[in-house]
Amino acid sequence: MANSPFDLENESTYRAWRDAKLAAYPRSVDELLVSLTDPRHLTPAELAALADRCGRANMALYSAPHLPPADKSIPKQLAQQLGLNRLEGNYLADEDGLSSITPAVDEGGGVRGEFIPYTHKPINWHTDGYYNALDHRILGMTLHCARDADTGGENALLDHEIAYIQLRDANPDYVAALMQPDAMTIPARMDADDIARPEQSGPVFAVDPGQGFLYMRYTARTRSIVWKDDALTQAAVKALADILASSEYILTARLSPGMGLICNNVLHTRSGFADSPEHRRLLYRGRYYDRLRFDLNKAPAHAA
């Protein structure tokens, strides 16, 4: 991590990066929004606008309400233009790999009804795929709204780099604690026949050894999670929870039909919501093993 702002021994590089990050970070959710003529065919100006938002906040919102909002090719082809190709096809996903996040017909029965995203309930702070093995990290994530709720269903959003900054400013030892390889453990999940998912331990904050970016795995849930049982880790977990309860950098958005989110798997929540059987809230979610890229559609430079 030479010359990395995430090196806890490199205070000068961290301070320079921190100050620039906080100065550029959006202070209103409106600053994240980019209107797109057709997300399936981005223009150079649209690509630059999305790159600007994601450079500042690791996320962007887009809006294309003039197109059929339930067209799944919109989020799929948008993601492909931004380097998101390795789609996690979990067993609850649709055949195309995207997940249709909508309340199950009977939230108390069936496989989907056992999982909170497929209910009307609120979802606390998390990054997607926090229970995945480290060689299947979810680095990119998309949400596309096909139908909104009658009321509720807002998403609170926070760039994980901002959470890192606020925690490191509180106490660098907290960051070190949450970088331990056994800081957070997700117990094995059992099904009727066998282990559906093995126990998975890992850090909360980690730095990619090849590209040097910071990524995060986190959940605020208190069930089905085991934090390392030492005083410093426990204090770090509480400090991070306090940040997520009160950070001035949290942005809140309510996606309407034709709107969507692209991000490098930032921290996010969902409030509870109400809808009706005739008008079920429906979002298409994509989870990717890739990070966003904005250098794929540039014209090649001409030789002199």
FIMIDO-707588 format. One record per atom (N, C-alpha, C, O): x negated, y negated, z negated. Coordinates in pm, whole numbers, plus 32768, in hexadecimal, padded with zeros to 4 digits. Example, Ala and Ser with C-alpha at 12.3 -4.5 7.8 and 13.67 -1.06 7.14 Angstrom:
7AD982397CF4;7B3281C27CF4;7AD8814A7CF4;7A70814C7CB2;7AFB80E17D3C;7AA9806A7D36;7AF67FFD7CED;7AC37F8E7CDC;
This chain:
7FAD80788000;800080008000;7FA97F828000;7FCE7F1D7FC3;7F387F878043;7EE07F138048;7F2A7E9C8085;7F6E7EA880EB;7F1B7E288044;7F5B7DAB8071;7FF37DB78077;80347D6E80C2;802C7E108029;80BC7E218026;80F87DCC7FB6;80C27DC97F48;81677D887FD1;81A97D407F65;81E47D9C7EFC;82097D707E8F;81ED7E1D7F1B;82257E7E7EBE;81BB7EC37E68;81DA7F1C7E1A;813E7E987E78;80D17EC87E23;80D57E777DA2;80C37DFD7DA5;80ED7EBA7D33;80FB7E747CB3;80797E327C85;807A7DDF7C2A;800A7E587CC2;7F8A7E197CA1;7F6B7DA17CF9;7F097D5A7CE1;7FBE7D897D5C;7FA37D1D7DBD;80067CAC7DA7;806A7CA17DEE;7FEB7C5A7D44;80497BF27D1E;80507B817D83;80BD7B4B7D9A;7FE27B5C7DC1;7FE27AE97E1D;80327B087E9B;80807AB57EC9;801F7B817ED4;806D7BA77F4A;81007BB37F28;81567B8A7F76;811E7BEB7EB3;81AA7BF57E87;81E97B6C7E7A;82597B587EAA;81A47B0D7E3C;81DD7A887E26;81FB7A427EAA;82647A037EB8;81A07A4D7F0A;81B77A0D7F8C;822F7A4B7FD2;82837A048009;82377AD07FD0;82A87B158010;832A7AF67FC7;83907ADB8006;83277AF97F42;839D7ADD7EF0;83D57A537F0C;844E7A447F21;838079F07F0C;83B079677F1F;83EF79567FA9;845679147FB7;83B079918010;83E779878097;846C79D380A1;84C979A580E3;84747A478060;84EE7A988064;85627A4E8024;85CE7A48805E;854D7A187FAF;85B979D47F69;85E479547FB1;865B79317FB1;8585790F7FEE;85A678948037;85FC78B180B1;8651785F80D6;85E6792480F1;862E7944816D;86AF79918155;8703799B81AF;86C179C780DE;87337A2080C5;87B779D580D1;87C47966809D;881A7A0F8117;889D79CD8125;88E079B6809E;88DE7A0E8047;891A7942808C;896079248011;89F779298024;8A4379157FC5;8A227945809C;8AB0795680BC;8ABD79CB811B;8A6A79DF8173;8B277A198109;8B3B7A8C8162;8B4F7A5E81F2;8B337AAA824F;8B8079E48206;8B9379B1828E;8B1079AA82DB;8B0F79B28356;8AA1799C8293;8A1F799582D6;89F67A1C8311;899E7A238367;8A367A8882E5;8A177B0D831A;8A617B2C839B;8A3C7B8983E3;8ACA7AE083BA;8B287B068424;8AF77ADD84AF;8ACC7A6B84C5;8AFE7B3C850C;8ADC7B238598;8B527B4F85EE;8B7C7BC285E6;8B887AF6863F;8BF37B19869D;8BB67B5B8718;8B577B268752;8BED7BCD873F;8BB77C1887B1;8C217C22881E;8C967C408803;8BF77C0A8899;8C527C17890A;8C777CA88920;8CED7CC98932;8C137D00891D;8C297D908926;8BB67DD588DE;8B487DDD8913;8BCF7E088866;8B627E49881A;8B207EBC8864;8AB07EE38841;8B637EF388C8;8B297F628913;8ABF7F338976;8A717F8389A9;8ABD7EB18992;8A5E7E7789F2;8A317DF089BD;8A677D8889E4;89CE7DF18965;89A17D768927;89577D1D8989;890B7D4D89DD;896D7C9C897E;891E7C3B89CA;889E7C1D897D;88977C368905;88387BE689C1;87BE7BC18978;87D87B618905;87997B6C889C;88357B028917;88537AA388AC;88967AE98836;88797ACA87C2;88EF7B478853;89307B9187E7;88CD7BE7879C;88D17BF08721;88737C2787E5;880C7C7B87A7;87B37C26874C;87907C5086DE;878F7BAF877C;873B7B56872B;87857B2886AD;87487B1C8643;88067B0F86BA;88547AE48645;885E7B5385DE;88517B398566;88747BCE8609;88787C4085AD;87F07C55856B;87E77C7184F4;87847C4785BB;86FE7C578585;86E17BEE851B;86A07C0B84B6;87107B738531;86FC7B0884D0;873E7B2A844B;87007B1E83E1;87BC7B54844F;88047B7583D3;87C27BE9838B;87B07BE58311;879C7C4F83D6;87617CC58395;86D47CA88363;86A77CE38301;868D7C4D83A6;860B7C248376;86147BDB82F2;85B97BE3829F;86807B9382DE;86937B468264;86D17B9881F3;86B57B7E817E;87267BFA8215;87767C3D81AE;87807CD381BF;87C97D148174;873A7D0E8220;87437D9E823C;87CF7DC88265;87EF7E3F8261;88237D69828D;88AC7D8A82B7;88E47D18830A;88B47CA78307;894D7D3B8356;89987CD883A3;8A277D0983AF;8A427D8183AE;8A837CAB83BA;8B0E7CC883DA;8B277CA0846A;8AF07C3E849A;8B7A7CED84AF;8B9F7CC88537;8C377CC48542;8C7F7CFE84F1;8C647C8085A8;8CF47C7485BE;8D117C788653;8CD57C2E86A1;8D6D7CCF8679;8D9C7CD98704;8E307CFC8702;8E567D678731;8E857CA286CB;8F127CC486B6;8F637CCE8736;8FD47CFE8735;8F287CA187A6;8F707CA68826;8F6B7D308866;8FB07D4888C9;8F197D8B8830;8F0E7E128865;8F627E728811;8F7D7E54879C;8F8B7EE48849;8FD87F4587FA;8F8A7F70877E;8F237FB1878D;8FB77F4E8707;8F637F658690;8F4B7FF8866F;8EE98019862D;8FA3804F869D;8F9480DD867D;8F3C812886E0;8F2F81A286D7;8EFF80E2873F;8EA9812187A2;8E2381458761;8DD480EC8740;8E0B81C5874D;8D9281F08706;8D1281DA8757;8CA481DE8720;8D2081C287DA;8CA881A78827;8C6881228801;8BF2810D881B;8CB680C987C4;8C808045879E;8C1180548737;8BA180288752;8C2A808E86C1;8BBB809B8661;8B4F80FC868F;8ADA80E98670;8B76816386D8;8B1381C78703;8AAF818A8765;8A36819C8756;8AE0814287CA;8A878109882E;8A3C808F87FA;89CC80748824;8A7A8045879F;8A327FD68760;89BA800C8714;894C7FD7871F;89CF807586C6;896380AE8677;88F180DF86D0;887C80CC86AF;8912811D8740;88AB81528799;885280E487D2;87DB80F987E6;888C806F87EB;883D7FFF881E;87DD7FC887B5;877E7F8187D5;87F87FE88736;87A87FB586C8;874F8021868B;872180138619;8738808B86D6;86DB80F386AA;87148158864A;86CA81AB8615;879781548633;87D781B685D9;880A822A862D;887682228668;87BE82948632;87DF83078686;87ED83898639;883B83E0865D;879F839685CD;87A084148582;880F840E851A;87FA83E784A7;888584348545;88FE842A84F6;890C84A3849A;8901851684C6;89238488841B;893A84F683BD;89C6852E83D3;8A2984E783BD;89D085A983FD;8A5285E68411;8A7986388398;8A7686B3839E;8A9F85F68329;8AC4864382B3;8B46869082CC;8B8D8674832D;8B6486ED8277;8BD0874C8295;8C5B870C828F;8CBD874982BB;8C668692825B;8CE5864D825D;8CF085EC82D2;8D5885AD82E6;8C8485E28321;8C8585858392;8CD985BD8405;8CF886348409;8CFD85648461;8D44858E84D9;8CE385D68537;8C6B85DE851C;8D19860B85A4;8CC586578600;8C568602863D;8BEC8637865F;8C6E8580864B;8C08852A8687;8BA284F98621;8B4884AD8645;8BAD852385A4;8B4E84FE853E;8B76848884E9;8B438478847A;8BD18434851B;8C0583C784C9;8C6C83FF8467;8CAA84668481;8C7C83BB83F7;8CDE83E48393;8D5383848394;8D40830B838E;8DCC83BA839C;8E4683688397;8E6C83598304;8EA683B482C7;8E4C82E582CC;8E6482CD823E;8EF18296822D;8F0B82208246;8F4B82ED8204;8FD782C981F1;900E831F8181;8FDF8390816F;907082F08135;90A3834280C7;90DA83C780F9;912383CD815C;90B7843280B1;90ED84B580D2;918484B480BC;91B7846B8068;91CB85068108;925C850C80FD;9284852C806E;92E184F08038;923E858B8031;925485AD7FA5;91CF859D7F5E;917985F47F67;91BD852D7F18;913C85117EDD;911585757E71;90A1857D7E4B;917485C17E3F;915486247DDB;913786AD7E16;910F87087DCD;914986BD7E96;9135873F7ED3;90E687347F53;90D786C77F8A;90B387A37F81;906187A37FF8;8FD487757FD8;8FBC873A7F6F;8F7887908033;8EEB8772801A;8ED486DC8011;8E9486AE7FB3;8F07868E8072;8EEC85FF8073;8F2485B97FF6;8EE5855D7FC1;8F9885E57FC8;8FD585A67F55;8F8585B37ED5;8FA285707E73;8F1F860B7ED5;8ECA861A7E60;8E5F85AF7E59;8E1B85A37DF3;8E4E85617EC3;8DE284FF7ECA;8E1E84727ECC;8E7B84567F18;8DE784197E78;8E2183957E64;8E2D83437EE4;8E9082FC7EF3;8DCE83477F43;8DE182F77FBD;8E6383158006;8E9782BF804D;8E97838F7FF5;8F1283B6803B;8F8D83A47FE2;8FF383E77FF4;8F8283477F83;8FF383237F2D;9004828C7F30;8FBC82477F79;906382597EE2;907981C97ED6;9025818C7E65;902E81147E4D;8FD581DB7E23;8F8F81AF7DAB;8F1781557DCD;8EE1815D7E3B;8EEF81017D6E;8E7680B17D84;8DF981097D81;8DF981757D46;8D9180DA7DC1;8D10811E7DC3;8CA880BD7D8D;8C9D804C7DBC;8C5C80EA7D2A;8BF980947CEA;8B7B80877D41;8B7380C17DAE;8B1B80397D12;8AA0801F7D5E;8A5780A07D81;8A4980FB7D2F;8A2980A77DFE;89DE811B7E2B;899B80FC7EAF;89BD809A7EF2;893C814E7ED4;890D81577F5D;893F81DC7F94;8951823C7F48;895581E38015;898B825F804E;892182CE804B;88A982B5805D;895083488035;88F883BC8038;889483C07FC6;882883F97FD5;88B683847F54;885783817EE3;8838840D7EB0;87D584207E6A;888A846F7ED3;887584FA7EA6;882A854C7F0D;881285C37EF7;8803850F7F7E;87BC855A7FE6;872D857A7FBD;86F185357F6A;86F785E47FF8;866986017FE9;861885918029;8648854D8084;859E857D7FF9;854E850C8027;8527851780BA;850884B280FA;8528858F80F1;850C859B8181;8589858881D5;85848597824F;85F985678195;8674854581DC;86AC84C281A3;872384B68186;865284608194;867A83DE815E;86DA839881BF;86C583998238;8742835D8188;8799830981D9;875D827D81D9;875B82398173;872D8252824D;86EB81D08259;874581678299;873980F0827B;879E819282F2;87FA81368334;888A815F831E;88A881D68311;88E380FD831A;8970811B8302;89C780B7834B;89A680418355;8A3980E78380;8A99809083C3;8B2580AC838E;8B46811D836A;8B7580438388;8C04804C836C;8C4D7FFE83D7;8C257F8F83FA;8CB88036840B;8D097FF28470;8D9B7FFE8447;8DCC806C842F;8DE17F8D8440;8E6C7F8D8413;8ECB7FA28487;8ED17F5184E3;8F1580118482;8F7E802B84E4;90057FF884B2;90547FC184FF;901E8009842F;90977FD483EE;90717FA78362;90287FED831B;90A27F32833A;90877F0482B3;90F87F2C8255;91617F5A8281;90DF7F1A81D4;91447F39816F;91AB7EC8816A;91927E5B819E;921D7EE4812D;927D7E788114;92437E1280B4;924D7D9A80CB;92067E438048;91C07DEC7FEA;91457E367FB7;91437EB17FAF;90DD7DE97F96;90647E247F5E;90097E5F7FC8;90187E45803F;8FA77EAF7F99;8F497EEF7FF3;8ED27E988016;8E927EAD807E;8EB27E367FC1;8E3D7DE17FDC;8DBC7E2D7FBF;8DB97E8A7F6E;8D527E048003;8CCD7E3B7FEB;8C737DCF7FB1;8C637D657FEE;8C397DE87F3D;8BCD7D947F0B;8B4B7DCB7F43;8B387E457F4B;8AF07D717F69;8A767D977FAF;89FE7D537F6E;8A067CDF7F48;89907D9B7F61;89157D617F2E;889E7DA77F6E;88907E217F66;884B7D597FAF;87CE7D8B7FE8;877B7DCC7F78;87647D8F7F10;874F7E477F8F;87007E8C7F29;867B7E467F0D;86437E567EA0;86497DF87F6D;85CF7DAC7F54;85E77D3D7EEE;858E7D1A7EA1;86607D067EED;86827CA17E88;868B7CE27DFE;865D7CA97D9C;86C87D577DF7;86CE7D9F7D77;86417DBB7D44;86267DB07CCC;85E87DE17D9F;855B7DF97D7A;851D7D7B7D41;84DA7D7E7CDA;85327D0A7D85;84F87C8B7D58;852A7C687CCD;84DB7C457C75;85AD7C707CBA;85E37C487C38;85B77CA57BC8;85A37C797B57;85A67D257BE6;85777D827B80;84E27D6B7B64;84B97D6D7AF0;84937D567BCB;84047D3E7BB7;83EB7CBC7B6D;83917CB47B1A;843B7C567B8B;842D7BD87B43;84507BE77AB0;84167BA57A5A;84B07C3F7A92;84D57C597A06;84657CA179BD;84437C7E794C;842D7D0779FD;83C07D5479C0;83887DB47A29;83CC7E137A4F;830D7D9E7A59;82D37DFA7ABC;82CE7E8B7A8E;82D17EE77AE0;82C77E9F7A0B;82C67F2979D9;83487F7179F7;834A7FEC7A04;83B67F277A03;84357F657A27;842E7FA07AB4;845F800E7ACE;83EF7F557B0F;83E07F887B98;838980057B98;83AA80687BD9;831B80007B4D;82C380767B46;830F80EF7B12;82FD815E7B44;836580DA7AAF;83B381497A77;841081857ADF;841F81FF7AE8;844E812D7B2E;84AF815E7B91;846C818F7C11;84AF81BF7C6C;83E781837C19;839E81BD7C88;836882487C67;832B82897CBC;837F82767BEC;835382FC7BC7;839D83667C19;841483557C36;835B83D17C40;839A84367C94;840B84827C52;845884C87C95;841784767BCD;848484BA7B87;84DB84567B3C;851984797AD8;84E083D87B6E;852D83717B29;85C283927B28;8605837F7AC3;85F583C47B98;868583DE7BA4;869A84697BDD;8663848B7C46;86E984B97B98;870585427BC5;879B85547BD9;87EB85337B82;87BE85897C4C;884985AD7C68;885686437C52;881686917C99;88A6866E7BF2;88B286FF7BD9;88EB87487C52;892A870D7CA9;88D387CA7C53;890B881D7CBE;89A388147CB9;89DF880F7C4E;89E188137D2D;8A7388157D36;8A9E88A27D5C;8A7088D97DC0;8AF588DB7D0E;8B2089657D22;8BA5896A7D6D;8BFC89157D59;8BB289CC7DC2;8C3589E97DFD;8C648A707DCA;8C288AA97D6F;8CCE8AA37E03;8D0B8B1E7DCF;8CB08B987DE2;8CBB8BFA7D99;8C568B907E44;8C078C067E65;8B758BFB7E3B;8B378C5D7E12;8B3D8B817E47;8AAD8B757E34;8A8D8AE27E1A;8AE78A917E05;8A0B8AC17E1D;89E28A357E10;89F989EF7E95;89C08A167EFA;8A4D89887E94;8A68893E7F0F;89F688DD7F2D;89D888C17FA1;89B788A87EC3;8947884C7ED6;88E788617E62;8912885B7DEF;886688787E7B;880888917E0E;87EA88117DBF;880487A27DEF;87B488227D49;878887B07CF9;8724875D7D48;86D087947D8F;872D86D97D3B;86D686817D89;86A186117D31;86EE85BC7D03;861F86107D1B;85DF85A47CD0;8592854A7D2F;856985747D9B;858084CD7D04;853384707D56;852F83E77D17;856D83D07CAE;84E8838B7D54;84E183037D22;855C82B37D48;85A982DD7D9F;856F82417D07;85D581E07D30;859A81877D9D;85D681787E08;8528814C7D83;84E180FC7DE6;846A814A7E19;8424818B7DCB;845381457E9C;83DE81857ED7;83B481357F52;840480ED7F8E;833781447F75;82FF80FE7FE9;82D781678050;829081C68031;8305815580CB;82E381B38135;824C81AD814E;821781418168;8207821F8147;8176821C8153;814481F781DE;80D481C681ED;8196820E8243;816B81F182CB;8185816182F6;812E811E832D;8201813282DC;822880AE830C;822D804382A0;82377FCD82BF;8226806B8222;821B800A81B8;829B7FC7818C;82957F68813D;830E7FF481BC;838B7FB68191;83B97FF2810E;8395806280EA;84097FA380C5;84437FCF8047;84CA80108060;851A7FDB80AE;84E480818022;856980BB8029;859580E27F9C;854580E67F3F;861580FE7F8F;865081107F0B;86B681807F0C;8700818F7F6D;86BA81CE7EA4;872482307E8D;875B82137E02;8711820F7DA0;87DE81FE7DFA;881781D17D7C;88AC81EB7D77;88F181E47DDD;88DC820A7D01;896B820B7CE6;898181D97C58;893581F97BFD;89E9818A7C47;8A0D81587BC2;8A6981B77B79;8A8E819D7B06;8A8F82257BB8;8AE982817B75;8AA482BE7AFC;8A2982C97AF8;8AF282E47A9A;8ABB831B7A1E;8ACE83B37A14;8A9183F379BE;8B2283EA7A6A;8B33847B7A6F;8ADE84B47ADF;8AC684727B44;8AB285307ACE;8A6585767B34;89E5852B7B58;89BF85237BCD;89A484F37AF2;892484B27B07;88D684BA7A85;890F84AD7A19;885284D17A8F;87FC84DA7A19;8786847B7A2D;8738848B7A8B;877A841979D5;870883BD79D8;869983F57980;86B28437791B;861E83DA79A8;85AC84077959;85BA83D378CA;85D7835D78B4;85A4842D786C;85C2840E77E0;854783D4779A;850F8412773F;851E835C77C4;84B883137778;84E88283776A;853A825577B9;84B5823D7707;84EB81B976E3;84DE81567755;853B8108776D;846D8157779D;845980F57807;84B9810B787B;84F380AC78AE;84CB818878A4;852A81A47911;85B7817E78E8;860181427936;85DC81A1786F;8663817E7840;867780E7783E;86E280B77861;8611809B7814;861B80097815;86227FD478A3;866A7F7478BD;85D880127900;85DA7FE6798C;86637FFE79CA;86957FAA7A14;86A0806F79AB;8725808F79E0;878A802779AF;87DD7FF879FD;878280037930;87DE7F9E78FA;87C57F16793A;88237ECE795B;87467EF2794B;87277E707988;875B7E6A7A17;878F7E037A41;874C7ED67A62;877F7ED97AEB;88177ECF7AED;884F7E897B41;88597F157A92;88EC7F0B7A89;89177E7D7A69;897C7E4E7A9E;88CD7E397A13;88EE7DAE79F2;88DF7D547A6C;89307CFA7A82;88787D6C7ABC;88657D1F7B37;88DB7D337B96;890E7CD37BD0;89067DAF7BA4;89737DCD7C00;89F97D997BCD;8A597D8C7C1A;8A017D7C7B4E;8A7C7D457B15;8A837CAD7B23;8AEF7C737B19;8A107C6C7B3B;8A127BDA7B33;89BB7B917B98;89B57B167B94;89797BD77BF3;891C7B947C4E;89607B287C9F;89CC7B3D7CD7;89227AB57CA6;89577A477CF7;89497A617D8D;897F7A177DDE;89017ACA7DB1;88E87AE87E3E;894C7B4C7E78;89447B6D7EEF;89A87B7D7E28;8A0D7BDC7E59;8A6A7B957EBB;8A987B267EA1;8A857BD57F29;8AE17BA27F8F;8B587C017F99;8B477C7B7F92;8BCF7BCB7FAA;8C487C1E7FAF;8C8F7C088033;8CA77B97805D;8CB27C768074;8CF57C7080F6;8D6D7CCD80F6;8D6B7D3880B9;8DD47CA3813D;8E477CFC8155;8E4F7D1081EC;8E717CB48236;8E317D888218;8E317DA582A6;8EBF7DA982DB;8F177DEA82A1;8ED67D648349;8F567D68838F;8F427DB88410;8ED07DCE8439;8FAE7DE38451;8F9F7E3684CA;8F447DF48531;8F557D7F8554;8EE47E428561;8E847E1085C3;8E057DDB8585;8DA77DB885CC;8E017DD38500;8D887DA884BB;8D387E21848D;8D6C7E8F847F;8CB77E0A8477;8C647E778448;8BE77E458403;8BC77DCE8405;8BA07EA383C6;8B247E8A837E;8AB87EE383B9;8ACE7F5A83D0;8A437EAA83D2;89CC7EF883F2;89637ED48387;89587E608360;89177F378359;88B87F1882EE;88507F8582DF;885F7FF48310;87E57F5F8299;877F7FBF8270;87A47FF981E8;87567FF38189;881C803181E0;885080758169;8842801F80EC;880580488089;887C7FA980F1;88797F4F807E;88D87F808012;892C7FD7802A;88CB7F487F9B;89267F647F2E;89B17F2F7F50;89BE7EC17F86;8A177F7C7F30;8A9E7F4E7F4E;8B047F927EF2;8AE87FF97EB6;8B797F557EE9;8BEA7F897E9C;8C657F887EF5;8C617F5B7F67;8CD37FBB7EBF;8D577FAA7EFC;8DBC7F997E8D;8DC07FE87E2F;8E0F7F307E97;8E797F1F7E34;8EEB7F807E54;8EF67FB17EC4;8F3F7F9A7DEF;8FB67FE97E07;90137FA17E67;900A7F277E79;906D7FEB7EA5;90C47FAC7F07;914B7FF27F0B;915C80607ED7;91AA7FAF7F49;92307FE67F5D;92507FE17FF1;92357F7E8034;928B804C8023;92BC804E80AC;933C80A180AD;937880B88044;936680CE8121;93E1811A812C;93CA8190818B;936D818D81DA;941D81F78183;940C826881DE;9412823F8271;93D6828082C7;945A81D3828E;946581A48319;93EF814E8343;93DC813383B9;939F812382E1;933180C782FF;92BC80E782A2;929F809B8246;9279815882BB;920B81848268;918B8138828D;9168812B8302;914681078226;90C380CA823C;90678132827C;906181A4824F;901F810B82E5;8FCA8167832F;8F4A81208359;8F4C80BF83A4;8EDB81538327;8E5781238350;8E0781988388;8E1282088357;8DB8817C83EE;8D5A81E08422;8CD181C383E5;8C9B815583F2;8C99822883A3;8C1682188364;8BAE826D83AA;8BC582E283C7;8B3D823183C5;8ACB827A83FC;8A578275839B;8A33820A836A;8A1C82E78380;89A382EF832D;893183228384;893F838783C9;88C182DC837F;885482FA83DC;87D0830F8392;87B782D48329;877D836583CC;86F7837A8399;8696831283D0;861E831C83B7;86C882B0841A;867782478457;869381C18414;86FD81AD83D9;86328165841D;864780D983FB;866A808B8478;865080B684E8;86A680188462;86C87FC184D2;864B7F93851B;85E37F7984DF;86577F8B85A0;85EC7F5585F4;86297EF28657;86997F068686;85DF7E8A8674;86127E2286CD;85B47E088742;85BB7DA08783;855D7E68875C;84FA7E5787C7;850F7EB9883A;84B67ECE888C;85867EF6883F;859B7F6188A1;85D17F2F8925;85C27F73898B;86107EBA8927;86527E8B89A1;860F7E1189DD;86487DCE8A33;85977DF489B1;854F7D8289E8;85147DA68A70;84E67E168A86;85157D458ACA;84D97D5B8B4D;84427D6A8B3F;84067D228AF0;84047DC58B89;83727DD58B7E;832A7D598BB0;83577D168C0C;82BA7D3C8B70;826C7CC78B99;822F7CE18C22;82027D508C3F;822C7C798C76;81EF7C858CFB;81597C748CF2;81267C218CA6;81147CC38D40;80827CB78D41;80597C328D7F;809A7C008DDB;7FEE7BFA8D4C;7FBF7B788D7F;7F827B898E08;7F557B278E44;
